């Protein structure tokens, strides 16, 4: 099975570039060649290719693309927004080579784009951009976005922060992105997936190499060691007990969803401890669940998820405190996280806990746990996830577009499965149940967390492929699909091991 792909910080990419300056042909020529090949694949059959070149090396990449396409007989026009006298040396050489090949540049989009456009190539701004775009550059990006043609971004869509995925004022909405050397965080999280379209990595002949602070794209290879078929000589006790604590009045469905997810993902027995003891002690949809009071289960010797529908009552605080005093592996979500943010003794109990725990906040919960605003968390999702893991000394999942898994030792990864159809009620509860269901079966919590988020997203993708959603996709549907995906992964891994 292939290895997970590296995700490099901007400083890591610069580190790699510095160590490969002597390649021949150079990095800019290699980047332009890779992008030109991609351009030929996605351009429409009729019309001209419009290449927008900016004032830095990203603009130089654009001039190389334009020259190579022209050499292939493509009608190409370039719009140059920079100042020739201030171009970096490599970009200036690329512009000179474009002109030597018979190309010219204009500064007005109307002059370049007359007639049909088969492709827009965005070489305005690359991974070094840190300031918001405004004025003429913002106006140009708005106009490029309005052109009815595929849009190919070079390295990263202009206006997108490569470090964080934030839109800096405005950003090109690419249909395709060819990114150079390796992935960057901003391509995969926050606004990145909406701006980048289909992302292709062109390694430019540089072998995958760890760089300072790099992360990984979540991939099944990261937890393949856990994917084994079951032995024949086993019973329900072989696959562990899972407990879900939550379900305050009006929110019992959250706890039941988590319990259903745990049993569908393979836990031997699943208990659901409800704060609201007035409801019937049975789940009519999933009668296999054993429903009890939260108090009776809070210190059970079993893998435990605390938080789905928990509420913030005295009973909820007591159940959470009891669970944290125990030695069971914990998944902490939803109101369990809000209570930890509100009560210093609970936060300290988590930090000093000797048994495994993982936390799974969405951005608003993460902000409470860090004492920040939600906007600050979203401004740098990788940094926020790492801060959570360090502060609470446990693996942390920051949910959202491009969910980030971080560990207290500085490791991090971004998940790329899933889609906007998962923005519906109960999805977080289902995820908590998947995590704890895997832990109950003996998975280490730090492996179960990334596996669960990757699996849950893959299940949602499978449903859409089969015509279910994305709009209207429910958490309950994702639970059943996750079971199918997990079994498929186990079967595929077993086949690979035999080969």
QUIFEN-V135996 format. One record per residue. N is the residue number from 0. PHI is phi in whole degrees, -180 to 180 (999 if undefined). OMEGA is omega in whole degrees, 0 to 359 (NA if undefined). BURIAL is # if it has 9 or more other ideal C-beta (glycine too) atoms within 8 Angstrom, else .. Layout:
# QUIFEN-V135996
N_PHI_OMEGA_BURIAL + N_PHI_OMEGA_BURIAL
This chain:
# QUIFEN-V135996
0_999_182_. + 1_-66_180_. + 2_-88_176_. + 3_-64_182_# + 4_-80_178_# + 5_-75_171_# + 6_-118_185_# + 7_-103_168_# + 8_-70_178_# + 9_-61_179_# + 10_-65_176_# + 11_-67_176_# + 12_-64_178_# + 13_-62_178_. + 14_-60_179_# + 15_-68_179_# + 16_-59_181_# + 17_-62_183_. + 18_-87_180_. + 19_-129_180_# + 20_-66_187_. + 21_-92_177_. + 22_-61_176_# + 23_-133_355_. + 24_-63_185_. + 25_-71_185_# + 26_-63_181_# + 27_-66_179_# + 28_-65_179_# + 29_-65_179_# + 30_-64_179_# + 31_-63_180_# + 32_-66_179_# + 33_-64_180_# + 34_-70_178_# + 35_-63_177_# + 36_-62_178_. + 37_-66_179_# + 38_-61_179_# + 39_-64_180_# + 40_-72_189_. + 41_-109_181_# + 42_-67_174_# + 43_-69_186_# + 44_-69_184_. + 45_-115_176_. + 46_107_182_# + 47_-100_174_# + 48_-92_180_# + 49_-107_181_# + 50_-111_178_# + 51_-99_185_# + 52_-115_182_# + 53_-96_190_# + 54_-86_183_. + 55_-128_182_# + 56_-68_174_# + 57_-63_174_# + 58_-64_176_# + 59_-61_175_# + 60_-56_180_# + 61_-63_179_# + 62_-65_177_# + 63_-65_177_# + 64_-57_182_# + 65_-59_181_# + 66_-63_183_# + 67_-67_176_# + 68_-68_179_# + 69_-62_178_# + 70_-66_178_. + 71_-91_177_. + 72_88_181_. + 73_-85_174_# + 74_-76_185_. + 75_-124_171_# + 76_-126_178_# + 77_-118_171_# + 78_-110_182_# + 79_-112_184_# + 80_-104_185_# + 81_-99_178_# + 82_-117_183_. + 83_-55_185_. + 84_-70_182_. + 85_-113_179_. + 86_-66_171_# + 87_-58_188_. + 88_-57_182_. + 89_-65_180_# + 90_-68_178_# + 91_-63_177_# + 92_-65_179_# + 93_-66_177_# + 94_-64_179_# + 95_-62_179_. + 96_-66_176_# + 97_-61_180_# + 98_-68_179_# + 99_-64_178_. + 100_-85_177_# + 101_100_180_. + 102_-84_174_# + 103_-134_181_. + 104_-128_173_# + 105_-131_178_# + 106_-104_184_. + 107_-110_182_. + 108_-63_181_# + 109_-60_181_. + 110_-67_183_. + 111_-84_192_# + 112_-105_179_# + 113_-58_182_. + 114_89_183_. + 115_-72_178_. + 116_-114_180_# + 117_-91_182_# + 118_-166_170_# + 119_-107_176_# + 120_-110_184_# + 121_-98_174_# + 122_-121_184_# + 123_-80_183_# + 124_-137_183_# + 125_-110_188_# + 126_-78_179_# + 127_-86_184_. + 128_-66_177_# + 129_-132_182_. + 130_-103_177_. + 131_-64_177_. + 132_-83_180_# + 133_-152_175_. + 134_62_185_. + 135_-60_180_. + 136_-66_177_# + 137_-64_179_# + 138_-63_179_. + 139_-65_179_# + 140_-63_177_# + 141_-59_181_# + 142_-71_177_# + 143_-64_178_# + 144_-63_183_# + 145_-84_181_. + 146_-74_181_# + 147_-83_180_. + 148_-165_172_# + 149_-59_180_# + 150_-126_181_# + 151_-107_177_# + 152_-93_177_# + 153_-94_180_# + 154_76_177_# + 155_-160_178_# + 156_-60_179_# + 157_-59_180_# + 158_97_178_# + 159_-98_180_# + 160_-73_183_# + 161_-66_182_# + 162_-80_193_# + 163_-128_186_# + 164_84_177_# + 165_-75_170_# + 166_-82_181_# + 167_-95_181_# + 168_85_175_# + 169_-154_182_# + 170_-150_173_# + 171_-66_174_# + 172_-100_184_# + 173_-79_168_# + 174_-87_181_# + 175_-146_175_# + 176_-133_170_# + 177_-106_183_# + 178_-104_193_# + 179_-103_177_# + 180_75_180_# + 181_-170_179_# + 182_-69_173_# + 183_-124_183_# + 184_-56_185_# + 185_-64_177_# + 186_-72_196_# + 187_-114_186_# + 188_-134_181_# + 189_54_182_# + 190_-85_183_# + 191_-54_181_# + 192_-60_179_# + 193_-77_184_. + 194_-96_193_# + 195_-93_186_# + 196_63_178_# + 197_-78_183_. + 198_-103_175_# + 199_-119_178_# + 200_-96_172_# + 201_-107_187_# + 202_-77_177_# + 203_59_178_# + 204_82_179_. + 205_-99_182_# + 206_-65_177_. + 207_-55_186_. + 208_-140_173_. + 209_-60_174_. + 210_-126_180_# + 211_-55_177_. + 212_78_184_. + 213_-72_177_# + 214_-124_182_# + 215_-132_167_# + 216_-85_183_# + 217_-57_186_# + 218_-151_181_# + 219_-60_180_# + 220_-62_183_# + 221_-72_179_# + 222_-134_182_# + 223_-61_181_# + 224_-62_181_. + 225_-90_187_# + 226_-92_181_# + 227_-126_172_. + 228_-63_179_. + 229_-76_173_. + 230_-73_179_. + 231_-69_185_. + 232_-87_178_. + 233_-138_179_. + 234_-148_186_. + 235_-60_178_. + 236_-67_179_. + 237_-73_188_# + 238_-117_165_# + 239_79_176_# + 240_-106_173_# + 241_-119_179_# + 242_-123_173_# + 243_-116_178_# + 244_-112_179_# + 245_173_172_# + 246_71_171_# + 247_-71_183_# + 248_-54_181_. + 249_82_183_. + 250_-133_181_# + 251_-65_179_# + 252_-60_181_# + 253_-63_180_# + 254_-66_180_# + 255_-66_176_# + 256_-60_179_# + 257_-62_178_# + 258_-64_178_# + 259_-63_179_# + 260_-64_181_# + 261_-63_182_# + 262_-76_177_# + 263_-69_183_# + 264_-90_168_# + 265_117_176_# + 266_-62_183_# + 267_-65_176_# + 268_-137_179_# + 269_-130_177_# + 270_-112_177_# + 271_-119_178_# + 272_-100_185_# + 273_-98_170_# + 274_-69_179_# + 275_-84_183_# + 276_-88_181_. + 277_-83_182_. + 278_-84_179_. + 279_-59_183_. + 280_-84_178_. + 281_-157_172_. + 282_-98_183_# + 283_-65_177_. + 284_-79_183_. + 285_-132_185_# + 286_-65_176_. + 287_-67_178_. + 288_-72_177_# + 289_-101_187_. + 290_-95_181_# + 291_-136_171_# + 292_-83_179_. + 293_-61_182_# + 294_-61_184_# + 295_-72_185_. + 296_-113_191_# + 297_-64_177_# + 298_-121_179_. + 299_-66_179_# + 300_-81_185_. + 301_-150_173_# + 302_-60_193_# + 303_-137_171_# + 304_-107_181_# + 305_-122_174_# + 306_139_183_# + 307_-61_181_# + 308_67_188_# + 309_-67_187_# + 310_76_184_# + 311_-128_181_# + 312_-75_175_. + 313_-58_179_. + 314_-64_179_# + 315_-64_179_# + 316_-61_180_# + 317_-63_180_# + 318_-65_179_# + 319_-65_180_# + 320_-61_179_# + 321_-62_181_# + 322_-62_182_# + 323_-72_177_# + 324_-77_181_. + 325_-78_182_# + 326_-108_182_. + 327_-76_171_# + 328_-62_184_# + 329_-121_164_# + 330_-111_184_# + 331_-112_186_# + 332_-143_168_# + 333_52_185_# + 334_-68_172_# + 335_-60_179_# + 336_-72_178_# + 337_-64_178_# + 338_-67_177_# + 339_-63_178_# + 340_-67_184_# + 341_-86_188_. + 342_-122_184_# + 343_-59_181_. + 344_-69_177_. + 345_-71_177_# + 346_-63_179_# + 347_-67_178_. + 348_-62_177_# + 349_-69_182_# + 350_-61_186_# + 351_-103_184_. + 352_-68_181_# + 353_-83_182_. + 354_-96_183_# + 355_-64_174_# + 356_-150_171_# + 357_-134_178_# + 358_-120_187_# + 359_-133_184_# + 360_-79_162_# + 361_-85_188_# + 362_-56_181_# + 363_-67_177_. + 364_-66_177_# + 365_-61_179_# + 366_-61_178_# + 367_-64_181_# + 368_-67_182_# + 369_-100_183_# + 370_69_181_. + 371_-120_169_# + 372_-88_176_. + 373_-60_180_# + 374_-63_179_. + 375_-67_177_# + 376_-63_182_# + 377_-70_181_# + 378_-66_176_. + 379_-153_189_. + 380_-68_179_# + 381_-64_180_# + 382_-62_180_. + 383_-66_179_# + 384_-63_178_# + 385_-64_178_# + 386_-65_177_# + 387_-62_182_# + 388_-63_180_# + 389_-70_183_. + 390_-65_186_# + 391_-102_172_# + 392_56_179_# + 393_-158_176_# + 394_-60_182_# + 395_-129_174_# + 396_-112_173_# + 397_-95_185_# + 398_-75_179_# + 399_136_178_# + 400_-66_188_# + 401_73_181_# + 402_-60_184_# + 403_-112_173_# + 404_-105_181_# + 405_-130_180_# + 406_-122_185_# + 407_-64_180_. + 408_-87_176_. + 409_98_176_. + 410_-71_178_. + 411_-153_179_# + 412_-151_177_# + 413_-118_178_# + 414_-91_182_# + 415_-118_174_# + 416_-87_179_# + 417_105_183_# + 418_-166_184_# + 419_-64_176_. + 420_-63_179_# + 421_-80_176_# + 422_-82_179_. + 423_-145_187_# + 424_-61_174_. + 425_92_182_# + 426_-64_178_# + 427_-65_177_# + 428_-66_177_# + 429_-62_179_# + 430_-63_178_# + 431_-58_179_# + 432_-66_178_# + 433_-65_180_# + 434_-59_186_# + 435_-72_175_# + 436_-65_176_# + 437_-69_179_# + 438_-62_179_# + 439_-58_181_# + 440_-84_175_# + 441_107_176_. + 442_-70_170_# + 443_-63_184_. + 444_-58_182_# + 445_-72_173_# + 446_-93_181_# + 447_-64_183_# + 448_-64_178_# + 449_-65_179_# + 450_-62_183_# + 451_-66_182_# + 452_-68_178_# + 453_-67_180_# + 454_-64_182_# + 455_-61_177_# + 456_-65_179_# + 457_-64_178_# + 458_-64_178_# + 459_-65_177_# + 460_-64_180_# + 461_-61_180_# + 462_-62_179_# + 463_-64_177_# + 464_-59_181_. + 465_-94_176_. + 466_93_178_. + 467_-104_182_. + 468_84_10_# + 469_-73_180_# + 470_-69_179_. + 471_88_177_. + 472_-65_183_# + 473_-110_178_. + 474_-61_180_# + 475_-61_177_# + 476_-65_181_# + 477_-67_180_# + 478_-65_181_# + 479_-64_179_# + 480_-66_179_# + 481_-62_176_# + 482_-60_180_# + 483_-63_181_# + 484_-65_180_# + 485_-60_179_# + 486_-63_177_. + 487_-64_178_. + 488_-63_181_# + 489_-63_180_# + 490_-65_180_# + 491_-65_180_. + 492_-67_178_# + 493_-63_178_# + 494_-64_180_. + 495_-64_180_. + 496_-67_181_. + 497_-78_185_. + 498_-82_NA_.
